[in-house]
Amino acid sequence: MIISPDDAAFAALLCDSHLRLTGRELVDPAQPDPARWLYEAAPFCVLAHDTQADPRFVYANRAAQACFEYGWDEFVGLPSRLSAEAPDRAERDRLLADVTRHGYASGYRGLRIARSGRRFWIEDVTVWNLIDAAGVCHGQAATYRRITPA
C-alpha cells in the first residue's frame, strides 16, 4: 500500500475505523481538510502499519515523525517492530495480537526507541484495526498524545 502524507482516502480509513471501533472521533468532523490537518497539524501522534507478516509503516503524521526522528520517506516502509527494542517487542506483539482479536485496545504504555537511540515511553495509547466499510483489514493504527523520557 503506497499512500501520500495527505491521502484523503487513507485519512478517511483512519478516522472511520477509529470511530467505528472506539466510538470516538479521531478528527473533529468540522475540520475542512481532515487529511491535511491529521498529517500536518494534529497535536497527537498517529502511526499505521500494513498487514504483512512483518508489518511495515505506511503512515506517520508529523507529530509521530518528530517523536521517532524519522522523515516520511524514512518512516514509510520501515518494519514497525523496529519502533521498539528487541526486549520490548514481545509486549508489543501481545498488544497487536489482542487488537487483532478485539478490534482495538486503549490505555497501553510502551517503551519505544527513536532513530538517535533515545528511549521514551508512549502513554495512553489507542491501537485499532484499520477495517474499511466492507470489513477488509488494511493493517493497524495507533495514536497517543503523551510521551515521557525513559
Secondary structure, 3 states (H helix, E strand, C coil): CCCCCCCHHHHHHHHHHHHHHHCCCCCCCCCCCHHHHHHHCCCCEEEEECCCCCCEEEEECHHHHHHHCCCHHHHCCCEHHHHCCHHHHHHHHHHHHHHHHHCEEEEEEEEEECCCCCEEEEEEEEEEEEECCCCCEEEEEEEECEEEEC
